[in-house]
Amino acid sequence: MFGPNVFAACLALASSISFGHTAPAVGAAVEARAVADHVVTKQTIFYPPTSYKTPRTLYGRTAQLADGTLLATWENYSPEPPMVYFPIYKSSDKGQTWTSFSTVTDQVNGWGLRWEPFLYVLPQAIGSLPKGTILCAGLSVPDDLSHTKIDLYASKDNGATWSFVSSIAEGGVAISTNGYTPVWEPFLMVYKNQLVAYYSDQRDPAHGQKLVHQVSSDAVNWGAVINDVAYPTYSQRPGMTTIAPLPNGQWIMTYEYGGGPNPKNAGYPVYYRISSSPLTFNSAPGQILNAGGTVPTSSPYVVWSPSGGVNGTIAVSANSSPEIFVNTKLGDPNSWVMYNTPQWGSYSRELRVMDNPDYLLIRYEVAELVGVYVEACV
Ligand SMILES: *[C@@H]1O[C@H](CO)[C@@H](O)[C@H](O)[C@H]1NC(C)=O
């Protein structure tokens, strides 16, 4: 499993990538990669110019291609016009160095691509998109914030060029107060030959915010909105779905539970659900993440690594904590362990298990820059 020393070394200052191992799909073979995973300390991916608007950068995400190449993107608060866009930066040496590579730009709304990008490499063909296509879902929002749309773009040339594929969901004014009707925070995953788009949804008048998904067999036509987490108390706001496969065939979903019970009285405690299918979290019980009395809060991100013994290791990041929260007992509620790291927490910090699953990448934004850190966590 990931030892405390390794984590401490590995997590400091990484903005995009932190575990040393590749995030495995369950049962997926790790392909040979040209550059072995290695420790990367405090590498800056991008330092925004002073012309950028506060917070300049936020919400970094990465993808890894079949040859080991890493791509990174983030919310990019560049001056408008021109329309805001998602930058794509590239690393061919497992996070050591990064260069500007391409951009994902709004091709349909005239609003820009503003918030909450998510990158995903298709593990199989979906519709006309071949295996290896890189997907980028994110929020298209005009500068007056009057609409929200979760749009899907794809690159069939390893991230060099991007084309609009479909619009997954559309909502109202981009204000995260109950009573408004925006959609937020997409997360993509293929399950049983279909693409699943998870997101946060304020459009249902019965719920201030709920978590939902829609399924597509071709990435173009999307099915009905299905609840994943929807609490009966209107004011409560579950948010920020991330999901990881477990080696026993189960799936773990983490989310922040706005208004949810927390013995620490802090808002947005991290909760999780475990289900035999990633399409049925709505019928699975919610469980608070409590590591010996510490309850992390806000913007969790969950991954699973085969490193760490027969059960592998679940690792969770949250905004409240520079630490990460680890579970080697398949999510058993009494088995969460908190590991110190020399990194500080940041909003919606991404975790990625690297090719060598003893390495974890943590992608963070610190002091308005986007950085990356990869550490060996064996
Ligand atoms: C694996 O997880 C199961 C279920 O929580 C637990 O009973 C078992 O002790 C774990 N194995 C190890 C080696 O930790």
The ligand as a Gaussian input file, in Angstrom:
#p B3LYP/6-31G(d) Opt

LIG

0 1
 C       -9.954000      -6.871000       2.162000
 O      -11.235000      -6.299000       2.392000
 C      -12.091000      -7.104000       3.183000
 C      -13.448000      -6.438000       3.199000
 O      -13.389000      -5.224000       3.912000
 C      -11.497000      -7.274000       4.570000
 O      -12.305000      -8.120000       5.345000
 C      -10.114000      -7.871000       4.465000
 O       -9.489000      -7.886000       5.731000
 C       -9.255000      -7.047000       3.509000
 N       -7.968000      -7.679000       3.319000
 C       -6.854000      -7.098000       3.719000
 C       -5.610000      -7.883000       3.466000
 O       -6.815000      -6.012000       4.246000

